Amino acid sequence: MAVRSKLKAVLVDLSGTLHIEDSAVSGAQEALRRLRTAPLAIKFVTNTTKECKRVLFERLKVMNFDINEDDIFTSLTAARNLLEQKQVRPFLLVEDSALEDFKGLNTDDPNAVVIGLAPEHFNFQTMNKAFRLILDGAPLIAIHKARYYKRKDGLALGPGPFVTGLEYATDTKAIVVGKPEKTFFLEALRSIGCAPEEAIMIGDDARDDVGGAQNAGMLGVLVKTGKYRSGDEDKITPAPFLTCDSFPEAVDYILKNMI
């Protein structure tokens, strides 16, 4: 894949790329500071749904990342935008810490199901309520369908298997909002006034980060941290533009070869 235009923007995944829970990837803070010295727009794009944008921002600041809250574009934001467009009342299957991003929405007598990463709420009662609402005609909105993610204690199930279970049980298809959806990447780029051919994406998920970005017309860099597993770079077509050991190595390549 060739660079078709001068690079103007870098989209960066958060969990697994810059940090894992409350621990930064080695060298990531300094690499981000170096990246900020380049004439590039930077946007942080994340499927994280276990906490609201404000709490996520505060977590990143505690880890000493040079980030502004407005620099973060989340799948929760994209989901709220969709709910407002559709004018529906959601049954929110998300963690309590993420509810702040849906504040002000009417959730009485729900007529839509919204599902994110909600380990504390993935039980028979809540899933069955979602199942019945969908059978009665409520749309199923998946904030994303990640299969798994990385925690300090190892890989853990993402919301994807639970969304797929509801799709199977109700014979319906979810509306997916976050990565790897093309609209998610295009909306993030629109917020910084950049075209896909002028941007590159760095992430640890071959399918959702790299594959999604490249499908949207961007370049994709896969890093071997977070949820990365050996051989992931061979599981998408086209292959990643670049595969690096870590975010700092990806930044080194961009600064040396693409500016």
MIFIKE-54640 format. One record per residue (C-alpha): x, z, y; residue in one letter. Coordinates in Angstrom, 2 decimals, padded with zeros to 5 digits. Example, Ala and Ser with C-alpha at 12.3 -4.5 7.8 and 13.67 -1.06 7.14 Angstrom:
2
@xx:012.30 | zz:007.80 | yy:-004.50 | type:A $
@xx:013.67 | zz:007.14 | yy:-001.06 | type:S $
END
This chain:
259
@xx:000.00 | zz:000.00 | yy:000.00 | type:M $
@xx:001.53 | zz:-001.05 | yy:003.33 | type:A $
@xx:001.18 | zz:000.62 | yy:006.69 | type:V $
@xx:-001.04 | zz:-001.71 | yy:008.69 | type:R $
@xx:-000.93 | zz:-000.04 | yy:012.10 | type:S $
@xx:001.22 | zz:002.41 | yy:013.99 | type:K $
@xx:000.58 | zz:005.90 | yy:012.69 | type:L $
@xx:-001.51 | zz:007.92 | yy:015.14 | type:K $
@xx:-003.00 | zz:010.77 | yy:013.11 | type:A $
@xx:-002.40 | zz:013.05 | yy:010.14 | type:V $
@xx:-005.23 | zz:014.72 | yy:008.25 | type:L $
@xx:-004.11 | zz:017.80 | yy:006.32 | type:V $
@xx:-005.89 | zz:019.63 | yy:003.52 | type:D $
@xx:-005.71 | zz:023.42 | yy:003.70 | type:L $
@xx:-006.21 | zz:025.31 | yy:000.42 | type:S $
@xx:-003.51 | zz:024.29 | yy:-002.04 | type:G $
@xx:-001.61 | zz:022.27 | yy:000.56 | type:T $
@xx:-000.80 | zz:024.76 | yy:003.33 | type:L $
@xx:-001.78 | zz:027.97 | yy:001.53 | type:H $
@xx:-003.15 | zz:029.52 | yy:-001.66 | type:I $
@xx:-005.60 | zz:032.28 | yy:-000.75 | type:E $
@xx:-003.64 | zz:034.58 | yy:001.62 | type:D $
@xx:-000.17 | zz:033.18 | yy:000.87 | type:S $
@xx:001.36 | zz:030.22 | yy:002.68 | type:A $
@xx:003.07 | zz:027.45 | yy:000.73 | type:V $
@xx:006.82 | zz:027.92 | yy:001.17 | type:S $
@xx:008.02 | zz:026.35 | yy:004.41 | type:G $
@xx:004.57 | zz:025.13 | yy:005.43 | type:A $
@xx:004.43 | zz:026.93 | yy:008.81 | type:Q $
@xx:007.75 | zz:025.51 | yy:009.99 | type:E $
@xx:006.84 | zz:022.05 | yy:008.69 | type:A $
@xx:003.61 | zz:022.14 | yy:010.67 | type:L $
@xx:005.51 | zz:023.13 | yy:013.81 | type:R $
@xx:007.83 | zz:020.15 | yy:013.30 | type:R $
@xx:004.89 | zz:017.83 | yy:012.75 | type:L $
@xx:003.36 | zz:018.99 | yy:016.02 | type:R $
@xx:006.43 | zz:017.76 | yy:017.91 | type:T $
@xx:005.53 | zz:014.17 | yy:016.95 | type:A $
@xx:003.11 | zz:012.02 | yy:018.99 | type:P $
@xx:000.38 | zz:012.43 | yy:016.38 | type:L $
@xx:-003.12 | zz:013.86 | yy:016.33 | type:A $
@xx:-003.54 | zz:016.46 | yy:013.58 | type:I $
@xx:-006.84 | zz:017.41 | yy:011.97 | type:K $
@xx:-007.25 | zz:019.93 | yy:009.17 | type:F $
@xx:-009.93 | zz:018.81 | yy:006.73 | type:V $
@xx:-011.18 | zz:021.16 | yy:004.06 | type:T $
@xx:-013.82 | zz:021.47 | yy:001.37 | type:N $
@xx:-013.48 | zz:025.26 | yy:001.45 | type:T $
@xx:-016.98 | zz:026.77 | yy:001.36 | type:T $
@xx:-016.29 | zz:030.38 | yy:000.41 | type:K $
@xx:-015.93 | zz:031.46 | yy:004.05 | type:E $
@xx:-017.11 | zz:030.29 | yy:007.45 | type:C $
@xx:-014.87 | zz:028.29 | yy:009.76 | type:K $
@xx:-014.15 | zz:031.30 | yy:011.99 | type:R $
@xx:-012.96 | zz:033.49 | yy:009.09 | type:V $
@xx:-010.88 | zz:030.63 | yy:007.69 | type:L $
@xx:-009.25 | zz:030.15 | yy:011.10 | type:F $
@xx:-008.45 | zz:033.87 | yy:011.34 | type:E $
@xx:-006.91 | zz:033.79 | yy:007.85 | type:R $
@xx:-004.65 | zz:030.91 | yy:008.87 | type:L $
@xx:-003.59 | zz:032.65 | yy:012.07 | type:K $
@xx:-002.62 | zz:035.77 | yy:010.10 | type:V $
@xx:-000.35 | zz:033.51 | yy:008.02 | type:M $
@xx:001.24 | zz:032.30 | yy:011.29 | type:N $
@xx:000.02 | zz:028.72 | yy:011.18 | type:F $
@xx:-000.03 | zz:026.90 | yy:014.53 | type:D $
@xx:-003.70 | zz:025.92 | yy:014.37 | type:I $
@xx:-006.61 | zz:025.86 | yy:016.82 | type:N $
@xx:-010.12 | zz:026.47 | yy:015.52 | type:E $
@xx:-011.26 | zz:023.13 | yy:016.96 | type:D $
@xx:-008.61 | zz:021.39 | yy:014.82 | type:D $
@xx:-010.50 | zz:022.33 | yy:011.64 | type:I $
@xx:-013.17 | zz:020.03 | yy:010.20 | type:F $
@xx:-014.99 | zz:021.59 | yy:007.24 | type:T $
@xx:-017.50 | zz:020.40 | yy:004.69 | type:S $
@xx:-019.70 | zz:023.31 | yy:005.84 | type:L $
@xx:-019.86 | zz:021.71 | yy:009.30 | type:T $
@xx:-020.72 | zz:018.36 | yy:007.76 | type:A $
@xx:-023.43 | zz:019.98 | yy:005.61 | type:A $
@xx:-025.03 | zz:021.71 | yy:008.58 | type:R $
@xx:-025.05 | zz:018.42 | yy:010.50 | type:N $
@xx:-026.86 | zz:016.76 | yy:007.59 | type:L $
@xx:-029.45 | zz:019.56 | yy:007.34 | type:L $
@xx:-030.21 | zz:019.26 | yy:011.04 | type:E $
@xx:-030.56 | zz:015.49 | yy:010.73 | type:Q $
@xx:-032.94 | zz:015.81 | yy:007.79 | type:K $
@xx:-034.85 | zz:018.72 | yy:009.42 | type:Q $
@xx:-035.14 | zz:020.62 | yy:006.13 | type:V $
@xx:-035.18 | zz:024.33 | yy:005.26 | type:R $
@xx:-032.28 | zz:025.03 | yy:002.90 | type:P $
@xx:-031.94 | zz:027.35 | yy:-000.05 | type:F $
@xx:-028.28 | zz:028.16 | yy:000.53 | type:L $
@xx:-026.23 | zz:028.68 | yy:-002.61 | type:L $
@xx:-023.04 | zz:029.65 | yy:-000.77 | type:V $
@xx:-021.00 | zz:032.80 | yy:-000.45 | type:E $
@xx:-022.26 | zz:035.37 | yy:002.05 | type:D $
@xx:-019.07 | zz:034.90 | yy:004.07 | type:S $
@xx:-020.01 | zz:031.24 | yy:004.66 | type:A $
@xx:-023.53 | zz:031.90 | yy:005.98 | type:L $
@xx:-022.34 | zz:032.20 | yy:009.57 | type:E $
@xx:-021.89 | zz:028.42 | yy:009.74 | type:D $
@xx:-025.62 | zz:027.97 | yy:009.01 | type:F $
@xx:-026.82 | zz:030.57 | yy:011.51 | type:K $
@xx:-030.01 | zz:029.55 | yy:013.30 | type:G $
@xx:-031.35 | zz:027.28 | yy:010.57 | type:L $
@xx:-034.81 | zz:028.08 | yy:009.23 | type:N $
@xx:-034.47 | zz:029.10 | yy:005.58 | type:T $
@xx:-038.04 | zz:030.33 | yy:005.03 | type:D $
@xx:-039.95 | zz:028.60 | yy:002.22 | type:D $
@xx:-036.98 | zz:026.32 | yy:001.42 | type:P $
@xx:-037.50 | zz:022.64 | yy:000.69 | type:N $
@xx:-033.86 | zz:021.66 | yy:000.08 | type:A $
@xx:-031.07 | zz:023.04 | yy:-002.10 | type:V $
@xx:-027.54 | zz:023.33 | yy:-000.69 | type:V $
@xx:-024.79 | zz:024.30 | yy:-003.10 | type:I $
@xx:-021.17 | zz:025.18 | yy:-002.37 | type:G $
@xx:-018.66 | zz:027.47 | yy:-004.01 | type:L $
@xx:-020.62 | zz:030.65 | yy:-004.65 | type:A $
@xx:-019.15 | zz:032.65 | yy:-007.56 | type:P $
@xx:-021.17 | zz:035.75 | yy:-006.65 | type:E $
@xx:-024.43 | zz:033.78 | yy:-006.75 | type:H $
@xx:-023.89 | zz:031.46 | yy:-009.72 | type:F $
@xx:-026.23 | zz:033.28 | yy:-012.10 | type:N $
@xx:-029.32 | zz:032.32 | yy:-014.07 | type:F $
@xx:-031.81 | zz:033.57 | yy:-011.46 | type:Q $
@xx:-030.38 | zz:031.64 | yy:-008.50 | type:T $
@xx:-029.63 | zz:028.49 | yy:-010.50 | type:M $
@xx:-033.14 | zz:028.56 | yy:-011.95 | type:N $
@xx:-034.64 | zz:028.90 | yy:-008.46 | type:K $
@xx:-032.62 | zz:025.87 | yy:-007.37 | type:A $
@xx:-033.73 | zz:024.01 | yy:-010.51 | type:F $
@xx:-037.42 | zz:024.63 | yy:-009.78 | type:R $
@xx:-037.10 | zz:023.63 | yy:-006.12 | type:L $
@xx:-035.45 | zz:020.36 | yy:-007.09 | type:I $
@xx:-038.15 | zz:019.66 | yy:-009.69 | type:L $
@xx:-040.71 | zz:020.15 | yy:-006.90 | type:D $
@xx:-039.00 | zz:017.45 | yy:-004.83 | type:G $
@xx:-036.32 | zz:019.31 | yy:-002.86 | type:A $
@xx:-033.16 | zz:017.24 | yy:-002.31 | type:P $
@xx:-029.98 | zz:018.56 | yy:-003.89 | type:L $
@xx:-027.17 | zz:018.64 | yy:-001.32 | type:I $
@xx:-023.68 | zz:019.36 | yy:-002.66 | type:A $
@xx:-021.22 | zz:020.51 | yy:-000.02 | type:I $
@xx:-018.67 | zz:019.04 | yy:-002.42 | type:H $
@xx:-018.21 | zz:018.52 | yy:-006.17 | type:K $
@xx:-014.67 | zz:019.77 | yy:-006.75 | type:A $
@xx:-014.12 | zz:020.45 | yy:-010.43 | type:R $
@xx:-011.67 | zz:023.31 | yy:-009.87 | type:Y $
@xx:-009.39 | zz:024.89 | yy:-007.29 | type:Y $
@xx:-006.28 | zz:027.08 | yy:-007.26 | type:K $
@xx:-006.34 | zz:030.87 | yy:-006.89 | type:R $
@xx:-003.46 | zz:033.30 | yy:-007.16 | type:K $
@xx:-004.51 | zz:034.11 | yy:-010.73 | type:D $
@xx:-004.75 | zz:030.45 | yy:-011.77 | type:G $
@xx:-007.23 | zz:027.58 | yy:-011.69 | type:L $
@xx:-010.92 | zz:028.41 | yy:-011.25 | type:A $
@xx:-014.14 | zz:026.45 | yy:-011.56 | type:L $
@xx:-015.33 | zz:024.77 | yy:-008.38 | type:G $
@xx:-018.95 | zz:023.95 | yy:-007.50 | type:P $
@xx:-018.82 | zz:020.55 | yy:-009.22 | type:G $
@xx:-019.77 | zz:021.76 | yy:-012.71 | type:P $
@xx:-022.76 | zz:023.68 | yy:-011.32 | type:F $
@xx:-023.93 | zz:020.72 | yy:-009.23 | type:V $
@xx:-023.58 | zz:018.47 | yy:-012.26 | type:T $
@xx:-025.60 | zz:020.94 | yy:-014.34 | type:G $
@xx:-028.46 | zz:020.81 | yy:-011.84 | type:L $
@xx:-028.26 | zz:017.00 | yy:-011.72 | type:E $
@xx:-028.48 | zz:016.88 | yy:-015.51 | type:Y $
@xx:-031.34 | zz:019.38 | yy:-015.76 | type:A $
@xx:-033.44 | zz:017.73 | yy:-013.04 | type:T $
@xx:-032.52 | zz:014.09 | yy:-013.70 | type:D $
@xx:-031.50 | zz:013.61 | yy:-010.09 | type:T $
@xx:-028.37 | zz:012.85 | yy:-008.09 | type:K $
@xx:-026.92 | zz:015.12 | yy:-005.44 | type:A $
@xx:-026.16 | zz:014.04 | yy:-001.90 | type:I $
@xx:-022.46 | zz:014.89 | yy:-001.60 | type:V $
@xx:-021.16 | zz:015.83 | yy:001.86 | type:V $
@xx:-017.47 | zz:016.75 | yy:001.67 | type:G $
@xx:-014.35 | zz:015.11 | yy:000.26 | type:K $
@xx:-014.01 | zz:012.58 | yy:-001.37 | type:P $
@xx:-016.98 | zz:011.02 | yy:000.46 | type:E $
@xx:-015.97 | zz:008.20 | yy:002.81 | type:K $
@xx:-018.31 | zz:009.46 | yy:005.54 | type:T $
@xx:-016.52 | zz:012.82 | yy:005.61 | type:F $
@xx:-013.15 | zz:011.24 | yy:006.36 | type:F $
@xx:-014.59 | zz:008.79 | yy:008.89 | type:L $
@xx:-016.34 | zz:011.61 | yy:010.75 | type:E $
@xx:-013.11 | zz:013.62 | yy:010.87 | type:A $
@xx:-011.27 | zz:010.59 | yy:012.25 | type:L $
@xx:-014.04 | zz:009.88 | yy:014.75 | type:R $
@xx:-013.61 | zz:013.38 | yy:016.15 | type:S $
@xx:-010.03 | zz:012.50 | yy:017.16 | type:I $
@xx:-010.67 | zz:008.87 | yy:018.11 | type:G $
@xx:-008.59 | zz:007.34 | yy:015.35 | type:C $
@xx:-009.18 | zz:004.40 | yy:013.00 | type:A $
@xx:-008.52 | zz:004.77 | yy:009.24 | type:P $
@xx:-005.62 | zz:002.30 | yy:009.26 | type:E $
@xx:-003.88 | zz:004.50 | yy:011.85 | type:E $
@xx:-004.06 | zz:007.69 | yy:009.77 | type:A $
@xx:-002.55 | zz:009.39 | yy:006.73 | type:I $
@xx:-003.94 | zz:012.20 | yy:004.58 | type:M $
@xx:-001.89 | zz:014.96 | yy:002.89 | type:I $
@xx:-003.51 | zz:016.95 | yy:000.07 | type:G $
@xx:-003.12 | zz:018.51 | yy:-003.38 | type:D $
@xx:-006.17 | zz:016.89 | yy:-004.99 | type:D $
@xx:-005.51 | zz:013.35 | yy:-006.23 | type:A $
@xx:-009.18 | zz:012.40 | yy:-006.40 | type:R $
@xx:-010.80 | zz:014.26 | yy:-003.52 | type:D $
@xx:-007.97 | zz:014.24 | yy:-000.96 | type:D $
@xx:-005.88 | zz:011.17 | yy:-001.72 | type:V $
@xx:-008.37 | zz:008.93 | yy:-003.50 | type:G $
@xx:-011.10 | zz:009.69 | yy:-000.97 | type:G $
@xx:-008.82 | zz:009.04 | yy:001.98 | type:A $
@xx:-007.52 | zz:005.77 | yy:000.57 | type:Q $
@xx:-011.07 | zz:004.65 | yy:-000.20 | type:N $
@xx:-011.81 | zz:005.23 | yy:003.49 | type:A $
@xx:-008.91 | zz:002.97 | yy:004.48 | type:G $
@xx:-006.22 | zz:005.59 | yy:005.10 | type:M $
@xx:-002.90 | zz:006.22 | yy:003.40 | type:L $
@xx:-002.76 | zz:009.18 | yy:001.00 | type:G $
@xx:000.07 | zz:011.60 | yy:000.22 | type:V $
@xx:-000.26 | zz:013.82 | yy:-002.86 | type:L $
@xx:001.62 | zz:017.13 | yy:-002.90 | type:V $
@xx:002.55 | zz:018.95 | yy:-006.11 | type:K $
@xx:001.24 | zz:022.37 | yy:-005.04 | type:T $
@xx:-002.14 | zz:024.07 | yy:-005.33 | type:G $
@xx:-004.38 | zz:022.47 | yy:-007.93 | type:K $
@xx:-001.93 | zz:019.64 | yy:-008.69 | type:Y $
@xx:-001.25 | zz:019.11 | yy:-012.38 | type:R $
@xx:001.41 | zz:016.87 | yy:-013.90 | type:S $
@xx:000.23 | zz:013.26 | yy:-014.07 | type:G $
@xx:-002.51 | zz:013.57 | yy:-011.44 | type:D $
@xx:-000.91 | zz:010.74 | yy:-009.45 | type:E $
@xx:-001.65 | zz:008.38 | yy:-012.36 | type:D $
@xx:-005.37 | zz:009.23 | yy:-012.43 | type:K $
@xx:-006.43 | zz:007.31 | yy:-009.32 | type:I $
@xx:-006.41 | zz:003.63 | yy:-008.37 | type:T $
@xx:-004.74 | zz:002.68 | yy:-006.16 | type:P $
@xx:-001.99 | zz:005.21 | yy:-006.75 | type:A $
@xx:-001.02 | zz:007.56 | yy:-003.90 | type:P $
@xx:001.01 | zz:005.95 | yy:-001.11 | type:F $
@xx:003.47 | zz:008.78 | yy:-001.70 | type:L $
@xx:003.83 | zz:011.81 | yy:-004.00 | type:T $
@xx:005.88 | zz:014.78 | yy:-002.73 | type:C $
@xx:006.80 | zz:018.19 | yy:-004.07 | type:D $
@xx:005.23 | zz:019.97 | yy:-001.09 | type:S $
@xx:003.82 | zz:019.72 | yy:002.43 | type:F $
@xx:007.27 | zz:020.18 | yy:004.06 | type:P $
@xx:008.60 | zz:017.21 | yy:002.07 | type:E $
@xx:005.62 | zz:015.11 | yy:003.14 | type:A $
@xx:006.24 | zz:016.02 | yy:006.78 | type:V $
@xx:009.92 | zz:015.08 | yy:006.42 | type:D $
@xx:008.95 | zz:011.64 | yy:005.14 | type:Y $
@xx:006.46 | zz:011.02 | yy:007.94 | type:I $
@xx:008.86 | zz:012.10 | yy:010.69 | type:L $
@xx:011.74 | zz:010.02 | yy:009.29 | type:K $
@xx:009.86 | zz:006.86 | yy:008.28 | type:N $
@xx:006.53 | zz:006.54 | yy:010.10 | type:M $
@xx:007.09 | zz:007.55 | yy:013.74 | type:I $
END
